[in-house]
Amino acid sequence: MENRTARLTILIDPQKKKIFEEICAAKDLTPSQVVRRLVRQYVIDNAGNRDLPEWLKPGSTAGD
């Protein structure tokens, strides 16, 4: 699992942000948890031949 965190700042229109936050809350998730899962899946799907750390390989639940 990662040892450190880094900040990622994104710009999103206020209406989408509001809906996103409402959906996250309804599922008892924070927006950060959802974004981390989305990024993790994107990396897995698009890593190509890159050697991924064990905790980031498909099937692993670490780092969520």
TIRO-2110 file (N, C-alpha, C; in Angstrom, 1 decimal):
// TIRO-2110
0.8, -1.2, 0.0, N, 1, A
0.0, 0.0, 0.0, CA, 1, A
0.9, 1.2, 0.0, C, 1, A
0.4, 2.3, -0.5, N, 2, A
1.1, 3.6, -0.5, CA, 2, A
1.5, 4.0, 0.9, C, 2, A
2.6, 4.7, 1.0, N, 3, A
3.1, 5.2, 2.3, CA, 3, A
2.7, 6.7, 2.4, C, 3, A
2.5, 7.4, 1.3, N, 4, A
2.3, 8.8, 1.4, CA, 4, A
1.1, 9.2, 0.5, C, 4, A
0.6, 10.3, 0.7, N, 5, A
-0.5, 10.8, -0.2, CA, 5, A
-0.1, 12.1, -0.9, C, 5, A
-0.7, 12.3, -2.0, N, 6, A
-0.5, 13.5, -2.8, CA, 6, A
-1.8, 14.2, -3.1, C, 6, A
-1.8, 15.4, -3.2, N, 7, A
-3.1, 16.2, -3.5, CA, 7, A
-3.3, 16.3, -5.0, C, 7, A
-4.5, 16.0, -5.4, N, 8, A
-4.9, 16.2, -6.8, CA, 8, A
-6.0, 17.2, -6.9, C, 8, A
-5.8, 18.3, -7.5, N, 9, A
-6.9, 19.3, -7.6, CA, 9, A
-7.5, 19.2, -9.0, C, 9, A
-8.9, 19.2, -9.0, N, 10, A
-9.6, 19.1, -10.3, CA, 10, A
-10.6, 20.2, -10.3, C, 10, A
-11.0, 20.6, -11.5, N, 11, A
-12.0, 21.6, -11.7, CA, 11, A
-13.2, 20.9, -12.3, C, 11, A
-14.4, 21.1, -11.7, N, 12, A
-15.6, 20.4, -12.1, CA, 12, A
-16.7, 21.4, -12.0, C, 12, A
-17.7, 21.4, -12.8, N, 13, A
-18.8, 22.4, -12.7, CA, 13, A
-19.6, 22.1, -11.4, C, 13, A
-20.1, 23.2, -10.8, N, 14, A
-20.7, 23.1, -9.5, CA, 14, A
-21.9, 22.1, -9.5, C, 14, A
-22.7, 22.0, -10.6, N, 15, A
-23.8, 21.1, -10.6, CA, 15, A
-23.4, 19.7, -10.5, C, 15, A
-22.4, 19.3, -11.3, N, 16, A
-21.9, 17.9, -11.3, CA, 16, A
-21.3, 17.6, -9.9, C, 16, A
-20.6, 18.6, -9.3, N, 17, A
-20.0, 18.4, -8.0, CA, 17, A
-21.1, 18.1, -7.0, C, 17, A
-22.1, 18.9, -7.0, N, 18, A
-23.2, 18.7, -6.0, CA, 18, A
-23.8, 17.3, -6.2, C, 18, A
-24.1, 16.9, -7.4, N, 19, A
-24.7, 15.6, -7.6, CA, 19, A
-23.8, 14.5, -7.2, C, 19, A
-22.5, 14.6, -7.5, N, 20, A
-21.5, 13.7, -7.2, CA, 20, A
-21.4, 13.5, -5.7, C, 20, A
-21.4, 14.6, -4.9, N, 21, A
-21.3, 14.6, -3.5, CA, 21, A
-22.6, 13.9, -2.9, C, 21, A
-23.7, 14.2, -3.5, N, 22, A
-25.0, 13.6, -3.0, CA, 22, A
-25.0, 12.1, -3.2, C, 22, A
-24.5, 11.6, -4.3, N, 23, A
-24.5, 10.2, -4.6, CA, 23, A
-23.4, 9.5, -3.7, C, 23, A
-22.3, 10.1, -3.5, N, 24, A
-21.3, 9.6, -2.6, CA, 24, A
-21.9, 9.5, -1.2, C, 24, A
-22.5, 10.5, -0.7, N, 25, A
-23.1, 10.5, 0.7, CA, 25, A
-24.2, 9.4, 0.8, C, 25, A
-25.0, 9.2, -0.3, N, 26, A
-26.0, 8.2, -0.2, CA, 26, A
-25.4, 6.8, -0.1, C, 26, A
-24.2, 6.6, -0.6, N, 27, A
-23.5, 5.3, -0.6, CA, 27, A
-22.6, 5.2, 0.6, C, 27, A
-22.6, 6.2, 1.5, N, 28, A
-21.7, 6.3, 2.6, CA, 28, A
-20.3, 6.2, 2.3, C, 28, A
-19.9, 7.0, 1.2, N, 29, A
-18.6, 7.1, 0.7, CA, 29, A
-18.2, 8.5, 0.7, C, 29, A
-16.9, 8.8, 0.9, N, 30, A
-16.4, 10.2, 0.7, CA, 30, A
-16.1, 10.4, -0.8, C, 30, A
-16.2, 11.6, -1.3, N, 31, A
-15.7, 11.8, -2.7, CA, 31, A
-14.3, 11.3, -2.9, C, 31, A
-13.4, 11.5, -2.0, N, 32, A
-12.0, 11.1, -2.1, CA, 32, A
-11.9, 9.6, -2.3, C, 32, A
-12.7, 8.8, -1.6, N, 33, A
-12.7, 7.4, -1.7, CA, 33, A
-13.1, 7.0, -3.1, C, 33, A
-14.1, 7.6, -3.7, N, 34, A
-14.6, 7.3, -5.0, CA, 34, A
-13.6, 7.7, -6.0, C, 34, A
-13.0, 8.8, -5.9, N, 35, A
-12.0, 9.3, -6.9, CA, 35, A
-10.8, 8.3, -6.8, C, 35, A
-10.3, 7.9, -5.6, N, 36, A
-9.2, 7.0, -5.6, CA, 36, A
-9.5, 5.7, -6.3, C, 36, A
-10.8, 5.2, -6.1, N, 37, A
-11.1, 3.9, -6.8, CA, 37, A
-11.2, 4.1, -8.3, C, 37, A
-11.7, 5.3, -8.7, N, 38, A
-11.7, 5.5, -10.2, CA, 38, A
-10.3, 5.6, -10.7, C, 38, A
-9.4, 6.3, -10.1, N, 39, A
-8.0, 6.5, -10.5, CA, 39, A
-7.3, 5.1, -10.5, C, 39, A
-7.5, 4.3, -9.5, N, 40, A
-6.9, 3.0, -9.4, CA, 40, A
-7.4, 2.1, -10.6, C, 40, A
-8.7, 2.1, -10.8, N, 41, A
-9.2, 1.3, -11.9, CA, 41, A
-8.6, 1.8, -13.3, C, 41, A
-8.6, 3.1, -13.4, N, 42, A
-8.0, 3.7, -14.7, CA, 42, A
-6.6, 3.3, -14.9, C, 42, A
-5.8, 3.3, -13.8, N, 43, A
-4.4, 2.9, -13.9, CA, 43, A
-4.3, 1.4, -14.3, C, 43, A
-5.1, 0.6, -13.7, N, 44, A
-5.1, -0.8, -14.0, CA, 44, A
-5.5, -1.1, -15.4, C, 44, A
-6.5, -0.4, -15.9, N, 45, A
-7.0, -0.6, -17.2, CA, 45, A
-6.1, -0.1, -18.3, C, 45, A
-5.2, 0.9, -18.0, N, 46, A
-4.4, 1.6, -19.0, CA, 46, A
-2.9, 1.4, -18.7, C, 46, A
-2.5, 0.6, -17.8, N, 47, A
-1.1, 0.5, -17.5, CA, 47, A
-0.2, -0.1, -18.6, C, 47, A
-0.9, -0.8, -19.5, N, 48, A
-0.1, -1.4, -20.6, CA, 48, A
0.9, -2.4, -20.0, C, 48, A
2.2, -2.3, -20.4, N, 49, A
3.2, -3.2, -20.0, CA, 49, A
4.0, -2.7, -18.7, C, 49, A
3.5, -1.7, -18.1, N, 50, A
4.1, -1.2, -16.9, CA, 50, A
4.1, -2.2, -15.8, C, 50, A
5.1, -2.3, -15.0, N, 51, A
5.2, -3.2, -13.9, CA, 51, A
4.5, -2.5, -12.7, C, 51, A
3.4, -3.0, -12.3, N, 52, A
2.6, -2.3, -11.2, CA, 52, A
3.0, -3.0, -9.9, C, 52, A
3.0, -2.2, -8.8, N, 53, A
3.2, -2.8, -7.5, CA, 53, A
2.1, -3.8, -7.2, C, 53, A
2.5, -4.8, -6.3, N, 54, A
1.5, -5.8, -6.0, CA, 54, A
0.2, -5.3, -5.5, C, 54, A
0.2, -4.2, -4.7, N, 55, A
-1.0, -3.7, -4.1, CA, 55, A
-1.9, -3.0, -5.2, C, 55, A
-1.4, -2.8, -6.4, N, 56, A
-2.1, -2.1, -7.4, CA, 56, A
-2.5, -3.1, -8.5, C, 56, A
-2.2, -4.3, -8.4, N, 57, A
-2.5, -5.3, -9.4, CA, 57, A
-4.0, -5.6, -9.3, C, 57, A
-4.6, -6.0, -10.5, N, 58, A
-6.0, -6.4, -10.5, CA, 58, A
-6.3, -7.5, -9.4, C, 58, A
-7.4, -7.3, -8.7, N, 59, A
-7.8, -8.3, -7.7, CA, 59, A
-7.4, -7.9, -6.3, C, 59, A
-6.4, -7.0, -6.2, N, 60, A
-6.0, -6.5, -4.9, CA, 60, A
-7.0, -5.4, -4.4, C, 60, A
-7.4, -5.5, -3.1, N, 61, A
-8.3, -4.5, -2.6, CA, 61, A
-7.5, -3.4, -1.7, C, 61, A
-6.2, -3.6, -1.6, N, 62, A
-5.4, -2.7, -0.8, CA, 62, A
-5.3, -1.3, -1.6, C, 62, A
-5.3, -0.3, -0.8, N, 63, A
-5.2, 1.1, -1.4, CA, 63, A
-6.5, 1.7, -1.7, C, 63, A
-7.6, 1.1, -1.5, N, 64, A
-8.9, 1.7, -1.8, CA, 64, A
-9.3, 2.6, -0.7, C, 64, A
END
